[in-house]
Amino acid sequence: MAELRAGIVRLHEQGYSVMDISRMMKCPNQTVSYAIRRYEETQSNADRPRSGRPATATTPENIRKIERKR
C-alpha cells in the first residue's frame, strides 16, 4: 500500500490531476485524494501504527516458565 501511495504522490508532484492519477493507477478517485491529503498533512507515505493486541514474545525461556507453572 505504501508503494501505491508513493506512486500517487509522485504523479501528483508531476502535475497530474486526481482523475488522471486514478486512471493510471487503476484505483478510485477517493483513494488518490486521500493519499495526497495524507501526504500533505504528514509529509510521509508510511503506514500508521495500528491498534490491536500486541505481539507476544514466544521465546524458549517464556515457554519453559509456562511449562513450570503447569
NUTOR-60711 format. One record per atom (N, C-alpha, C, CB): x, y, z; residue number from 1; residue in one letter. Coordinates in pm, 1 decimal, always signed. Each point is the difference from the previous one (the first is absolute). Glycine has a CB too. Layout:
        c1        c2        c3  pos  code
         X         Y         Z  NUM     A
...
This chain:
        c1        c2        c3  pos  code
     +81.9    -118.8      +0.0    1     M
     -81.9    +118.8      +0.0    1     M
     +86.5    +125.5      +0.0    1     M
    -179.8    -125.9    +119.9    1     M
    +292.5    +120.3     -49.8    2     A
     +89.3    +115.5      +3.8    2     A
     +54.7     +29.5    -139.4    2     A
     +60.9     -53.5    +238.3    2     A
     -40.1     -51.6    -318.6    3     E
     +49.9     +19.9    -136.5    3     E
    -104.3     +71.7     -85.1    3     E
    +141.9    -206.7     +20.7    3     E
    -268.4    +170.1      -2.6    4     L
    -108.6     +65.1     -73.5    4     L
      -5.9    +147.4     +36.7    4     L
    -129.7    -215.9      -7.1    4     L
    +135.4    +246.0    +136.8    5     R
      -4.6    +139.6     +44.1    5     R
    +119.4     +77.9     -53.0    5     R
    -123.4     -70.0    +206.0    5     R
    +241.5      +8.0    -207.0    6     A
    +119.5     +67.4     -50.7    6     A
     -16.1     +33.5    -148.0    6     A
    +141.1    -121.2    +169.6    6     A
    -196.5     +28.2    -246.3    7     G
     -24.1     +25.0    -142.5    7     G
    -100.2    +111.5     -21.8    7     G
     +51.3    -237.6     -46.4    7     G
    -155.6    +239.1    +126.6    8     I
    -102.3    +104.5     -10.3    8     I
     +62.2    +136.3     +27.6    8     I
    -178.9    -163.3     +70.7    8     I
    +258.0    +172.3     +34.9    9     V
     +62.4    +127.6     +36.4    9     V
     +96.3     +45.1    -108.9    9     V
     -22.4     -57.0    +243.6    9     V
    +101.3     -35.6    -298.0   10     R
     +93.6     +34.6    -107.1   10     R
     -73.2     +59.3    -120.1   10     R
    +153.1    -182.8     +77.0   10     R
    -261.9    +117.9    -117.8   11     L
     -76.6     +50.0    -114.2   11     L
     -63.5    +135.2     +31.5   11     L
     -44.8    -236.2     -71.5   11     L
      -1.6    +253.4    +194.2   12     H
     -59.6    +127.8     +40.3   12     H
    +103.7    +111.9      -6.2   12     H
    -162.9    -122.1    +148.5   12     H
    +284.5     +92.5    -102.9   13     E
    +107.1    +100.0      -3.2   13     E
     +40.6     +35.0    -142.8   13     E
     +80.9     -85.4    +220.1   13     E
    -104.2      -7.0    -313.7   14     Q
     +29.2     +26.1    -140.9   14     Q
    -111.5     +79.5     -67.3   14     Q
    +133.3    -210.7      -6.9   14     Q
    -242.2    +237.6     +80.7   15     G
    -105.5     +84.8     -52.6   15     G
    -122.2     -71.8     -53.3   15     G
    +176.8    +154.2     -52.3   15     G
    -184.7    -284.8     +68.3   16     Y
    -117.1     -73.8     -48.0   16     Y
    -119.8     +26.6     +90.9   16     Y
    +149.7    -178.6     -97.7   16     Y
    -269.5    +177.1     +40.2   17     S
    -122.3     +20.7     +77.6   17     S
     -38.9    -129.6     +71.4   17     S
     -76.8    +178.0    -163.1   17     S
     -15.0    -164.6    +257.6   18     V
     -48.9    -116.2     +74.0   18     V
     -62.0    -100.9     -96.4   18     V
     -41.1    +143.8    +203.8   18     V
     -37.8     -94.5    -299.5   19     M
     -64.1     -89.3     -98.1   19     M
    +104.5     -75.6     -82.3   19     M
    -197.0    +156.3     -11.5   19     M
    +299.7     -84.4     -35.0   20     D
    +105.2     -64.1     -80.3   20     D
     +73.7    -106.8     +81.4   20     D
     +26.6    +212.5    -133.0   20     D
      +7.6    -177.9    +256.1   21     I
     +71.4     -94.8     +86.3   21     I
     -87.3    -122.2     +25.9   21     I
    +127.9    +189.0    +108.1   21     I
    -256.0    -164.8     -84.9   22     S
     -94.0    -109.0     +25.3   22     S
      -3.6     -97.1    -117.5   22     S
    -136.7    +152.6    +144.5   22     S
    +133.0     -99.6    -263.6   23     R
      -2.1     -85.9    -119.8   23     R
    +131.3     -76.0     -16.0   23     R
    -158.5    +160.2    -110.1   23     R
    +270.6     -89.8    +130.0   24     M
    +130.9     -63.5     -18.4   24     M
     +25.6    -109.8    +103.1   24     M
     +84.8    +214.4     -95.1   24     M
    -122.2    -188.4    +219.4   25     M
     +27.6     -94.7    +108.1   25     M
    -111.5    -102.9     +17.4   25     M
    +132.2    +177.8    +112.7   25     M
    -242.2    -159.1    -186.4   26     K
    -115.5     -91.2      +7.4   26     K
     -50.4     -14.6    +143.9   26     K
     +87.9    -124.1    -200.4   26     K
    -114.5    +239.6    +261.1   27     C
     -56.6      +1.4    +134.7   27     C
    -101.4    +113.7      +9.0   27     C
    +213.1     -97.8     +99.3   27     C
    -302.1     +93.5      -2.1   28     P
    -104.6    +102.2     +10.9   28     P
     +55.2    +141.0     +23.0   28     P
    -149.2    -176.8     +89.5   28     P
     +73.0    +276.8    -136.6   29     N
     +38.4    +140.5     +20.1   29     N
     +18.9     +30.9    +148.2   29     N
    -125.0     +63.1    -208.3   29     N
     +37.6    -118.7    +290.4   30     Q
      +5.4     +27.3    +143.3   30     Q
    +132.0     -49.2     +60.0   30     Q
    -250.8     -17.1     +11.3   30     Q
    +300.2     -95.2     -59.0   31     T
    +127.8     -52.7     +48.4   31     T
    +112.9     +96.2     -34.2   31     T
     -84.6    -235.5     -26.2   31     T
     +81.0    +287.3     -96.5   32     V
    +102.2     +94.8     -44.9   32     V
      -6.6    +127.5     +84.1   32     V
     -11.6     -94.2    -234.5   32     V
    -108.3    +147.8    +251.2   33     S
     -17.0    +123.4     +77.7   33     S
     +47.6     -18.6    +143.2   33     S
    -194.5     +62.9    -144.1   33     S
    +158.4    -175.9    +203.0   34     Y
     +38.8     -26.7    +138.1   34     Y
    +152.0     -12.6     +12.5   34     Y
    -220.4    -115.4     +38.4   34     Y
    +284.0     +47.3    -132.8   35     A
    +145.5     -18.1      +5.1   35     A
     +71.5    +134.4     -12.1   35     A
     -24.8    -229.8    -100.0   35     A
     -24.7    +316.0     +11.7   36     I
     +61.1    +132.0     -18.0   36     I
     -19.0     +84.4    +125.9   36     I
     -41.7     -12.3    -249.0   36     I
     -80.5     +12.6    +302.6   37     R
     -28.8     +78.9    +120.3   37     R
     +84.7     -48.7    +117.1   37     R
    -234.8     +40.8     -81.2   37     R
    +244.4    -171.2     +95.1   38     R
     +77.5     -57.6    +109.8   38     R
    +148.1     +36.0     -11.8   38     R
    -165.1    -188.3     +14.5   38     R
    +218.4    +185.2    -136.2   39     Y
    +140.4     +34.9     -20.5   39     Y
     +23.6    +147.6     +31.8   39     Y
     +19.3    -178.7    -176.7   39     Y
    -111.3    +264.1    +133.1   40     E
     +16.7    +143.1     +25.5   40     E
      -7.2     +32.0    +149.3   40     E
     -99.3     +47.6    -224.6   40     E
     +20.3    -123.0    +299.6   41     E
     -13.0     +23.7    +144.1   41     E
    +118.8     -54.3     +78.5   41     E
    -246.9      -8.5     -26.8   41     E
    +297.7    -108.1     -12.1   42     T
    +103.5     -66.8     +80.0   42     T
    +138.7      -0.2     -64.0   42     T
    -179.9    -140.8     +90.3   42     T
    +188.1    +172.3    -219.6   43     Q
    +126.0      -6.5     -75.2   43     Q
     +60.6    -139.9      +3.7   43     Q
     +39.6    +241.2     +52.1   43     Q
    -127.0    -342.2     -46.8   44     S
     +46.8    -138.0      +6.0   44     S
    -100.1     -92.4     -68.2   44     S
    +122.7     +48.9    +214.0   44     S
     -71.5    -156.3    -274.0   45     N
     -84.9    -103.3     -59.2   45     N
      -4.5    -125.1     +85.9   45     N
     +53.6     +89.9    -225.2   45     N
     +14.1     -86.3    +337.1   46     A
     +10.1    -119.3     +84.7   46     A
    -135.2     -37.7     +58.7   46     A
    +236.3     +60.4     +53.8   46     A
    -255.4    -190.7     -32.7   47     D
    -121.1     -47.4     +65.8   47     D
      -0.2     +50.0    +143.8   47     D
      -9.6    -205.3    -148.9   47     D
    -107.5    +238.9    +196.2   48     R
     -13.5     +43.4    +138.7   48     R
      -6.4    -122.8     +90.2   48     R
    -119.8    +211.9     -71.4   48     R
    +157.4    -195.2    +198.0   49     P
     -10.8    -113.5     +92.4   49     P
    -145.8     -42.9     +14.7   49     P
    +205.0     +79.3    +123.6   49     P
    -226.7    -205.3    -113.2   50     R
    -135.2     -53.8     +14.1   50     R
     -27.7     -31.0    +146.5   50     R
      +9.4     -96.0    -233.4   50     R
    -134.6    +108.3    +269.5   51     S
     -37.7     -40.1    +134.8   51     S
     -19.4    -151.1      -1.2   51     S
    -110.5    +225.5     +49.8   51     S
    +110.0    -283.6     +63.4   52     G
     -20.8    -143.9      +6.4   52     G
     +84.9     -63.6    +107.2   52     G
     -55.1      +0.0    -240.5   52     G
     +36.6    -126.9    +252.9   53     R
     +71.4     -74.7    +102.1   53     R
    +149.0      -4.0     -33.6   53     R
    -205.9    -138.9     +46.4   53     R
    +291.6    +166.5     +51.1   54     P
    +143.7      -4.4     -26.4   54     P
     +47.9    -143.1     -26.2   54     P
     +29.0    +203.4    +144.1   54     P
     +76.4    -214.3    -217.9   55     A
     +57.7    -131.2     -28.9   55     A
     +56.7     -59.5    +128.3   55     A
     +53.5     +69.8    -237.6   55     A
     -61.6    -200.4    +248.1   56     T
     +54.9     -66.9    +118.1   56     T
    +142.1     -45.2     -29.1   56     T
    -230.3     -75.5     +71.1   56     T
    +305.5     +63.4     +33.7   57     A
    +138.0     -45.5     -14.5   57     A
      +5.9    -148.1     +34.9   57     A
     +91.0    +230.9     +55.5   57     A
     -87.4    -315.5    -156.2   58     T
      +3.9    -144.3     +22.6   58     T
    +145.4     -46.1      -8.9   58     T
    -235.3     -30.2     -94.6   58     T
    +309.4     +61.7    +197.0   59     T
    +139.8     -41.5      +4.5   59     T
      +9.1    -133.0     +74.3   59     T
     +79.8    +241.7      -5.7   59     T
     +26.4    -315.7     -15.1   60     P
     +16.5    -126.8     +72.9   60     P
      -6.7     +19.9    +152.1   60     P
    +140.3     -85.2    -189.9   60     P
     -86.7    +197.6    +237.2   61     E
      -2.4     +27.0    +144.3   61     E
    -143.9     +17.9     +49.3   61     E
    +227.6    +108.1     -16.5   61     E
    -308.6     -33.7     -55.8   62     N
    -140.2     +19.6     +39.0   62     N
     -77.6    -131.7      -3.8   62     N
     +10.3    +234.8     -88.3   62     N
     +16.8    -317.3      -8.7   63     I
     -67.7    -129.9     -11.0   63     I
     +34.0     -86.8    +121.3   63     I
      +6.5     +14.3    -253.0   63     I
    +121.7     -14.5    +294.0   64     R
     +41.3     -77.2    +118.5   64     R
     -70.9     +50.8    +125.4   64     R
    +224.3     -42.9    -106.2   64     R
    -236.2    +174.9    +121.1   65     K
     -68.0     +56.8    +117.3   65     K
    -145.6     -45.1      +4.9   65     K
    +153.3    +199.4      -7.1   65     K
    -218.9    -198.6    -106.0   66     I
    -140.6     -41.4      -6.2   66     I
     -13.0    -148.1     +33.4   66     I
     -46.4    +176.8    -173.1   66     I
    +135.8    -259.6    +119.3   67     E
      -5.7    -143.8     +26.2   67     E
     +25.0     -30.3    +147.1   67     E
     +77.0     -43.7    -233.7   67     E
     +10.4    +121.1    +299.9   68     R
     +27.6     -21.0    +142.4   68     R
    -122.1     +32.3     +85.4   68     R
    +241.1     +53.3     -40.9   68     R
    -320.6     +43.7      -1.6   69     K
    -118.2     +40.2     +78.0   69     K
    -114.2     -99.4     -13.2   69     K
     +66.7    +237.1     -30.6   69     K
     -63.8    -323.0     -68.1   70     R
    -108.2     -98.4     -19.4   70     R
     +11.3    -109.3     +95.3   70     R
     -11.9     +53.8    -233.2   70     R
